[in-house]
Amino acid sequence: QVDLVQSGGGLVQPGGSLRLSCVASGSDFSTYAMGWDRQAPEKQREFVGRINSDGTITYGDSMKGRFTISRDNAKNTVYLQIDSLKPEDTAVYFCNAGSYSGNLYYARGWGQGTQVTVSS
């Protein structure tokens, strides 16, 4: 089982940047796909993006341009860089670790979530 611990959230002014981190336990990190979702109050959960074990990356349609996902297998860590932050980016951001069954993706574990608040 994989434990995921998130950090890097906080209060940021519009136009600023944040880098969120998600650290996994164990020795099998490099075999997992790692994803990011976000949940804002009174809004549906949104797919932010996912980086596969081979390094390929997929972003949600509304996330392209200001969001960058990367991973450092030596540190068992996946990152979400958010640039040019807007108030609409305010949400709880969740990381997940998963795998594929055929072409279907299954999230096997979730981080605790971290709050990102964008406000003056």
C-alpha positions as CSV (number, residue, x, y, z in Angstrom):
1,Q,0.0,0.0,0.0
2,V,1.2,3.5,-0.8
3,D,0.9,6.4,1.6
4,L,0.8,9.9,0.0
5,V,1.7,13.0,1.9
6,Q,1.0,16.4,0.3
7,S,2.5,19.9,0.9
8,G,3.0,23.2,-0.7
9,G,-0.4,24.8,-0.5
10,G,-1.2,28.2,1.0
11,L,-2.4,31.7,0.4
12,V,-1.0,33.4,-2.7
13,Q,-1.8,36.7,-4.5
14,P,-3.2,36.7,-8.0
15,G,-0.4,36.3,-10.5
16,G,1.8,34.4,-8.1
17,S,3.1,30.8,-8.4
18,L,3.0,27.7,-6.3
19,R,4.6,24.2,-6.5
20,L,2.6,21.5,-4.8
21,S,4.4,18.3,-3.7
22,C,3.2,14.7,-3.2
23,V,5.6,12.3,-1.6
24,A,4.9,8.5,-1.7
25,S,6.2,5.8,0.6
26,G,7.7,2.5,-0.6
27,S,10.1,1.4,-3.3
28,D,7.7,1.1,-6.2
29,F,7.0,4.8,-6.9
30,S,8.5,4.6,-10.4
31,T,5.9,2.1,-11.5
32,Y,2.9,4.3,-10.6
33,A,1.0,6.8,-12.6
34,M,0.5,9.9,-10.5
35,G,-2.4,12.3,-10.9
36,W,-3.8,15.6,-9.7
37,D,-7.4,16.6,-9.2
38,R,-8.9,19.7,-7.5
39,Q,-12.2,20.4,-5.7
40,A,-13.6,23.9,-5.2
41,P,-16.7,24.7,-3.1
42,E,-19.9,24.3,-5.0
43,K,-18.1,23.0,-8.1
44,Q,-17.6,19.5,-9.5
45,R,-14.3,17.8,-9.1
46,E,-11.9,18.6,-11.9
47,F,-9.2,16.5,-13.5
48,V,-6.0,18.6,-13.5
49,G,-3.5,16.1,-15.0
50,R,-1.6,12.9,-14.8
51,I,2.0,11.7,-15.4
52,N,2.5,8.1,-16.3
53,S,5.3,5.9,-15.3
54,D,6.9,6.4,-18.7
55,G,6.8,10.2,-18.3
56,T,4.0,10.9,-20.7
57,I,1.6,13.7,-19.3
58,T,-2.0,14.4,-19.9
59,Y,-3.7,17.7,-18.8
60,G,-7.4,18.5,-18.4
61,D,-8.9,20.6,-21.1
62,S,-9.2,23.7,-18.9
63,M,-5.7,23.2,-17.3
64,K,-3.5,23.5,-20.3
65,G,-1.0,26.4,-20.2
66,R,-0.5,27.3,-16.6
67,F,-0.1,23.9,-15.0
68,T,3.0,21.7,-15.2
69,I,3.3,18.2,-13.8
70,S,6.7,16.5,-13.2
71,R,8.1,13.7,-11.1
72,D,11.4,12.9,-9.4
73,N,11.6,9.2,-9.0
74,A,14.8,9.5,-6.8
75,K,12.7,11.4,-4.3
76,N,9.4,9.5,-4.7
77,T,7.8,12.8,-5.4
78,V,5.3,14.2,-8.0
79,Y,5.0,18.0,-8.4
80,L,2.3,20.3,-9.6
81,Q,3.6,23.7,-10.7
82,I,0.9,26.4,-11.0
83,D,1.8,29.7,-12.6
84,S,-0.1,33.0,-13.0
85,L,-2.5,32.0,-10.3
86,K,-6.1,33.2,-10.5
87,P,-8.8,33.4,-7.9
88,E,-10.7,30.7,-9.8
89,D,-7.8,28.3,-9.0
90,T,-8.8,28.4,-5.3
91,A,-9.5,24.8,-4.4
92,V,-8.3,21.7,-2.5
93,Y,-5.8,19.9,-4.6
94,F,-5.5,16.1,-4.3
95,C,-2.8,13.8,-5.6
96,N,-3.3,10.1,-6.4
97,A,-1.3,7.1,-7.3
98,G,-2.8,4.6,-9.8
99,S,-2.4,2.1,-12.5
100,Y,-4.1,1.0,-15.7
101,S,-6.3,-2.0,-16.4
102,G,-6.3,-2.0,-20.2
103,N,-7.0,1.7,-21.0
104,L,-8.9,2.3,-17.8
105,Y,-7.2,4.2,-15.0
106,Y,-7.7,3.3,-11.4
107,A,-6.6,5.5,-8.6
108,R,-5.3,3.2,-5.8
109,G,-4.6,5.8,-3.2
110,W,-5.1,9.5,-2.4
111,G,-3.2,12.2,-0.6
112,Q,-4.9,14.1,2.2
113,G,-5.4,17.2,0.0
114,T,-3.9,20.7,0.3
115,Q,-5.7,24.0,0.2
116,V,-4.7,26.6,-2.4
117,T,-6.2,30.0,-1.9
118,V,-5.6,32.8,-4.4
119,S,-6.7,36.2,-3.0
120,S,-5.4,39.8,-2.6
